[in-house]
Amino acid sequence: MNLPILGTVSALFSNANEELKKLLQPWAIFSAVIFLGLGLLLIYLPVQHRFPLPSGWIDLGSAEKVVIGSGVVLSVAYLIRGLGGFFLTLAGGRWLRRSPIIGRVLVYWQLKAYRRLIAETKAAETPAAETQAAAAQAAAAQAAAAQAAAVRAAAAWAAAARAAAAQVEVVVLERSVAWCRSRTSR
Protein backbone atom coordinates (compact mmCIF):
# COMPACT_ATOMS: atom_id res chain seq x y z
CA MET A 1 0.00 0.00 0.00
CA ASN A 2 1.45 3.25 -1.15
CA LEU A 3 0.27 6.30 0.71
CA PRO A 4 0.68 9.59 -1.18
CA ILE A 5 1.12 11.54 2.01
CA LEU A 6 4.32 9.68 2.88
CA GLY A 7 5.88 10.73 -0.41
CA THR A 8 4.96 14.35 0.30
CA VAL A 9 6.39 14.20 3.81
CA SER A 10 9.64 12.63 2.62
CA ALA A 11 9.95 15.27 -0.15
CA LEU A 12 9.37 17.98 2.46
CA PHE A 13 12.12 16.67 4.72
CA SER A 14 14.57 16.17 1.84
CA ASN A 15 13.98 19.78 0.76
CA ALA A 16 14.22 20.98 4.37
CA ASN A 17 17.80 19.71 4.56
CA GLU A 18 18.79 21.76 1.49
CA GLU A 19 16.88 24.79 2.78
CA LEU A 20 18.71 24.50 6.12
CA LYS A 21 22.05 24.38 4.28
CA LYS A 22 21.06 27.48 2.31
CA LEU A 23 19.91 29.20 5.49
CA LEU A 24 23.23 28.64 7.20
CA GLN A 25 25.22 30.27 4.41
CA PRO A 26 27.67 32.73 5.95
CA TRP A 27 26.63 35.71 3.84
CA ALA A 28 23.00 35.48 4.99
CA ILE A 29 23.89 35.18 8.67
CA PHE A 30 26.49 37.93 8.40
CA SER A 31 23.96 40.23 6.71
CA ALA A 32 21.38 39.45 9.39
CA VAL A 33 23.84 40.25 12.17
CA ILE A 34 24.74 43.54 10.47
CA PHE A 35 21.07 44.51 10.04
CA LEU A 36 20.22 43.62 13.64
CA GLY A 37 23.29 45.44 14.97
CA LEU A 38 22.50 48.54 12.95
CA GLY A 39 18.90 48.35 14.10
CA LEU A 40 20.00 48.25 17.72
CA LEU A 41 22.52 51.05 17.31
CA LEU A 42 20.54 53.39 15.10
CA ILE A 43 16.98 52.72 16.21
CA TYR A 44 16.79 51.27 19.71
CA LEU A 45 19.64 53.04 21.53
CA PRO A 46 18.48 56.61 20.66
CA VAL A 47 14.93 55.88 21.89
CA GLN A 48 15.87 53.54 24.76
CA HIS A 49 14.87 56.06 27.44
CA ARG A 50 11.35 56.30 25.97
CA PHE A 51 10.83 52.58 25.45
CA PRO A 52 12.64 50.54 28.13
CA LEU A 53 13.11 46.81 27.70
CA PRO A 54 10.21 44.68 28.91
CA SER A 55 10.76 43.26 32.35
CA GLY A 56 10.35 39.74 30.96
CA TRP A 57 13.49 40.17 28.80
CA ILE A 58 15.50 41.44 31.75
CA ASP A 59 14.44 38.47 33.89
CA LEU A 60 15.58 35.92 31.27
CA GLY A 61 18.84 34.09 31.79
CA SER A 62 21.77 34.51 29.41
CA ALA A 63 21.18 31.09 27.81
CA GLU A 64 17.59 31.98 26.95
CA LYS A 65 18.70 35.36 25.55
CA VAL A 66 21.28 33.62 23.34
CA VAL A 67 18.66 31.15 22.03
CA ILE A 68 16.17 33.95 21.29
CA GLY A 69 18.88 36.12 19.70
CA SER A 70 20.04 33.21 17.54
CA GLY A 71 16.47 32.53 16.47
CA VAL A 72 16.04 36.19 15.50
CA VAL A 73 19.32 36.15 13.57
CA LEU A 74 18.34 32.96 11.72
CA SER A 75 14.87 34.35 10.97
CA VAL A 76 16.31 37.55 9.55
CA ALA A 77 18.90 35.53 7.61
CA TYR A 78 16.10 33.44 6.11
CA LEU A 79 14.20 36.58 5.13
CA ILE A 80 17.30 38.13 3.58
CA ARG A 81 18.11 34.97 1.65
CA GLY A 82 14.54 34.52 0.50
CA LEU A 83 14.00 38.14 -0.41
CA GLY A 84 17.51 38.72 -1.79
CA GLY A 85 16.26 39.29 -5.34
CA PHE A 86 13.69 41.79 -4.09
CA PHE A 87 16.36 43.68 -2.15
CA LEU A 88 18.59 43.80 -5.23
CA THR A 89 15.82 45.17 -7.43
CA LEU A 90 14.82 47.63 -4.73
CA ALA A 91 18.41 48.81 -4.25
CA GLY A 92 18.95 48.98 -8.02
CA GLY A 93 15.82 51.09 -8.41
CA ARG A 94 14.10 48.87 -10.98
CA TRP A 95 11.05 48.36 -8.78
CA LEU A 96 10.84 52.02 -7.85
CA ARG A 97 11.37 53.16 -11.44
CA ARG A 98 8.27 51.25 -12.55
CA SER A 99 6.14 52.88 -9.87
CA PRO A 100 3.93 55.61 -11.38
CA ILE A 101 4.31 58.08 -8.50
CA ILE A 102 7.65 57.24 -6.90
CA GLY A 103 9.33 56.73 -10.27
CA ARG A 104 8.27 60.17 -11.49
CA VAL A 105 9.43 61.82 -8.27
CA LEU A 106 12.81 60.09 -8.42
CA VAL A 107 13.27 60.97 -12.11
CA TYR A 108 12.33 64.58 -11.32
CA TRP A 109 14.88 64.72 -8.47
CA GLN A 110 17.56 63.24 -10.69
CA LEU A 111 16.78 65.68 -13.52
CA LYS A 112 16.83 68.59 -11.07
CA ALA A 113 20.20 67.48 -9.69
CA TYR A 114 21.55 67.08 -13.23
CA ARG A 115 20.41 70.59 -14.20
CA ARG A 116 21.93 72.04 -11.02
CA LEU A 117 25.21 70.28 -11.80
CA ILE A 118 25.19 71.67 -15.36
CA ALA A 119 24.48 75.19 -14.03
CA GLU A 120 27.31 74.90 -11.48
CA THR A 121 29.67 73.68 -14.18
CA LYS A 122 28.79 76.59 -16.48
CA ALA A 123 29.11 79.04 -13.59
CA ALA A 124 32.52 77.62 -12.73
CA GLU A 125 33.63 77.75 -16.37
CA THR A 126 32.46 81.34 -17.02
CA PRO A 127 34.90 83.15 -14.69
CA ALA A 128 37.68 80.84 -15.79
CA ALA A 129 36.88 81.49 -19.45
CA GLU A 130 36.76 85.24 -18.83
CA THR A 131 40.06 85.07 -16.97
CA GLN A 132 41.60 83.03 -19.75
CA ALA A 133 40.26 85.45 -22.37
CA ALA A 134 41.65 88.43 -20.45
CA ALA A 135 45.01 86.68 -20.08
CA ALA A 136 45.03 85.87 -23.81
CA GLN A 137 44.21 89.49 -24.65
CA ALA A 138 46.98 90.73 -22.36
CA ALA A 139 49.44 88.28 -23.93
CA ALA A 140 48.35 89.39 -27.41
CA ALA A 141 48.78 93.04 -26.42
CA GLN A 142 52.27 92.29 -25.04
CA ALA A 143 53.16 90.39 -28.20
CA ALA A 144 51.90 93.26 -30.37
CA ALA A 145 53.86 95.78 -28.28
CA ALA A 146 56.99 93.63 -28.53
CA GLN A 147 56.51 93.28 -32.29
CA ALA A 148 56.01 97.05 -32.67
CA ALA A 149 59.15 97.68 -30.60
CA ALA A 150 61.06 95.21 -32.76
CA VAL A 151 59.81 96.93 -35.94
CA ARG A 152 60.83 100.35 -34.53
CA ALA A 153 64.23 98.98 -33.54
CA ALA A 154 64.71 97.45 -36.98
CA ALA A 155 63.66 100.71 -38.63
CA ALA A 156 66.02 102.69 -36.40
CA TRP A 157 68.82 100.25 -37.14
CA ALA A 158 68.11 100.47 -40.88
CA ALA A 159 68.10 104.31 -40.68
CA ALA A 160 71.34 104.27 -38.73
CA ALA A 161 72.83 101.84 -41.24
CA ARG A 162 71.74 104.08 -44.14
CA ALA A 163 73.17 107.13 -42.37
CA ALA A 164 76.43 105.32 -41.70
CA ALA A 165 76.56 104.11 -45.29
CA ALA A 166 75.90 107.63 -46.51
CA GLN A 167 78.69 109.00 -44.31
CA VAL A 168 81.04 106.29 -45.51
CA GLU A 169 80.06 107.12 -49.06
CA VAL A 170 80.71 110.80 -48.51
CA VAL A 171 84.06 110.07 -46.95
CA VAL A 172 84.97 107.73 -49.79
CA LEU A 173 83.88 110.28 -52.37
CA GLU A 174 85.81 113.08 -50.65
CA ARG A 175 88.94 110.94 -50.51
CA SER A 176 88.47 109.88 -54.12
CA VAL A 177 88.11 113.48 -55.20
CA ALA A 178 91.12 114.46 -53.13
CA TRP A 179 93.17 111.66 -54.64
CA CYS A 180 92.08 112.61 -58.17
CA ARG A 181 93.04 116.26 -57.59
CA SER A 182 96.35 115.27 -56.18
CA ARG A 183 97.04 113.31 -59.31
CA THR A 184 95.96 115.97 -61.68
CA SER A 185 97.76 118.80 -60.00
CA ARG A 186 101.08 117.21 -60.60
Wavefront OBJ file of the C-alpha trace (Angstrom):
o trace
v 0.000 0.000 0.000
v 1.450 3.251 -1.154
v 0.273 6.300 0.711
v 0.675 9.586 -1.180
v 1.116 11.543 2.007
v 4.324 9.676 2.884
v 5.884 10.732 -0.406
v 4.963 14.348 0.297
v 6.389 14.200 3.814
v 9.639 12.629 2.621
v 9.953 15.267 -0.148
v 9.365 17.980 2.460
v 12.116 16.671 4.715
v 14.565 16.170 1.840
v 13.975 19.781 0.758
v 14.218 20.978 4.367
v 17.801 19.714 4.563
v 18.787 21.756 1.489
v 16.883 24.794 2.785
v 18.714 24.501 6.117
v 22.048 24.378 4.280
v 21.058 27.483 2.310
v 19.907 29.199 5.489
v 23.226 28.636 7.195
v 25.219 30.269 4.410
v 27.675 32.733 5.946
v 26.630 35.713 3.841
v 23.002 35.481 4.986
v 23.892 35.176 8.669
v 26.494 37.932 8.398
v 23.962 40.230 6.708
v 21.382 39.449 9.391
v 23.843 40.254 12.168
v 24.735 43.539 10.466
v 21.072 44.511 10.036
v 20.223 43.623 13.638
v 23.294 45.441 14.967
v 22.499 48.544 12.945
v 18.903 48.346 14.102
v 20.002 48.246 17.725
v 22.520 51.053 17.312
v 20.537 53.390 15.101
v 16.976 52.717 16.210
v 16.794 51.270 19.707
v 19.641 53.043 21.528
v 18.479 56.610 20.658
v 14.929 55.879 21.892
v 15.871 53.536 24.758
v 14.874 56.058 27.443
v 11.349 56.302 25.970
v 10.826 52.576 25.450
v 12.638 50.543 28.126
v 13.111 46.813 27.695
v 10.214 44.685 28.905
v 10.761 43.258 32.354
v 10.349 39.737 30.957
v 13.494 40.170 28.798
v 15.497 41.439 31.747
v 14.443 38.468 33.893
v 15.585 35.919 31.271
v 18.836 34.085 31.794
v 21.767 34.514 29.410
v 21.181 31.085 27.808
v 17.587 31.977 26.954
v 18.702 35.355 25.554
v 21.281 33.618 23.340
v 18.662 31.154 22.026
v 16.168 33.952 21.288
v 18.880 36.122 19.695
v 20.041 33.210 17.544
v 16.469 32.534 16.475
v 16.037 36.191 15.500
v 19.324 36.145 13.567
v 18.341 32.956 11.724
v 14.870 34.350 10.965
v 16.308 37.548 9.547
v 18.898 35.528 7.611
v 16.101 33.436 6.110
v 14.199 36.579 5.127
v 17.299 38.130 3.581
v 18.112 34.970 1.651
v 14.537 34.518 0.504
v 14.000 38.144 -0.413
v 17.509 38.720 -1.793
v 16.259 39.288 -5.337
v 13.695 41.786 -4.094
v 16.361 43.681 -2.146
v 18.588 43.801 -5.227
v 15.817 45.169 -7.432
v 14.818 47.631 -4.726
v 18.413 48.811 -4.251
v 18.947 48.985 -8.017
v 15.821 51.090 -8.408
v 14.098 48.867 -10.980
v 11.054 48.356 -8.782
v 10.842 52.020 -7.849
v 11.373 53.159 -11.443
v 8.274 51.250 -12.549
v 6.135 52.878 -9.867
v 3.927 55.610 -11.380
v 4.314 58.082 -8.504
v 7.648 57.245 -6.896
v 9.326 56.731 -10.267
v 8.273 60.169 -11.486
v 9.428 61.816 -8.269
v 12.809 60.090 -8.422
v 13.267 60.970 -12.108
v 12.328 64.580 -11.317
v 14.884 64.718 -8.468
v 17.563 63.242 -10.691
v 16.780 65.677 -13.519
v 16.829 68.591 -11.073
v 20.202 67.482 -9.688
v 21.546 67.083 -13.225
v 20.413 70.588 -14.202
v 21.931 72.035 -11.018
v 25.206 70.284 -11.802
v 25.188 71.668 -15.360
v 24.485 75.194 -14.029
v 27.312 74.904 -11.485
v 29.666 73.678 -14.181
v 28.790 76.587 -16.476
v 29.109 79.044 -13.587
v 32.519 77.621 -12.733
v 33.626 77.749 -16.366
v 32.457 81.339 -17.018
v 34.903 83.151 -14.686
v 37.682 80.839 -15.790
v 36.875 81.492 -19.452
v 36.758 85.237 -18.830
v 40.062 85.070 -16.967
v 41.597 83.028 -19.752
v 40.261 85.452 -22.370
v 41.654 88.434 -20.449
v 45.011 86.683 -20.080
v 45.029 85.875 -23.806
v 44.212 89.489 -24.653
v 46.978 90.731 -22.357
v 49.436 88.279 -23.928
v 48.349 89.387 -27.413
v 48.785 93.040 -26.421
v 52.266 92.291 -25.039
v 53.156 90.388 -28.198
v 51.897 93.265 -30.374
v 53.864 95.781 -28.281
v 56.987 93.634 -28.527
v 56.508 93.282 -32.287
v 56.011 97.054 -32.672
v 59.148 97.676 -30.597
v 61.056 95.209 -32.758
v 59.813 96.934 -35.936
v 60.829 100.346 -34.527
v 64.234 98.981 -33.536
v 64.707 97.447 -36.980
v 63.661 100.714 -38.634
v 66.022 102.690 -36.400
v 68.818 100.247 -37.136
v 68.109 100.469 -40.876
v 68.100 104.309 -40.681
v 71.337 104.267 -38.730
v 72.831 101.843 -41.240
v 71.738 104.080 -44.142
v 73.168 107.130 -42.374
v 76.433 105.321 -41.701
v 76.559 104.111 -45.287
v 75.897 107.632 -46.512
v 78.692 109.002 -44.306
v 81.045 106.288 -45.509
v 80.056 107.116 -49.060
v 80.705 110.801 -48.506
v 84.061 110.073 -46.953
v 84.971 107.729 -49.786
v 83.883 110.278 -52.367
v 85.812 113.077 -50.647
v 88.938 110.944 -50.508
v 88.467 109.878 -54.116
v 88.107 113.484 -55.202
v 91.124 114.456 -53.126
v 93.171 111.662 -54.639
v 92.081 112.612 -58.173
v 93.041 116.262 -57.585
v 96.349 115.274 -56.177
v 97.040 113.310 -59.314
v 95.963 115.974 -61.684
v 97.757 118.797 -60.002
v 101.081 117.207 -60.602
l 1 2 3 4 5 6 7 8 9 10 11 12 13 14 15 16 17 18 19 20 21 22 23 24 25 26 27 28 29 30 31 32 33 34 35 36 37 38 39 40 41 42 43 44 45 46 47 48 49 50 51 52 53 54 55 56 57 58 59 60 61 62 63 64 65 66 67 68 69 70 71 72 73 74 75 76 77 78 79 80 81 82 83 84 85 86 87 88 89 90 91 92 93 94 95 96 97 98 99 100 101 102 103 104 105 106 107 108 109 110 111 112 113 114 115 116 117 118 119 120 121 122 123 124 125 126 127 128 129 130 131 132 133 134 135 136 137 138 139 140 141 142 143 144 145 146 147 148 149 150 151 152 153 154 155 156 157 158 159 160 161 162 163 164 165 166 167 168 169 170 171 172 173 174 175 176 177 178 179 180 181 182 183 184 185 186
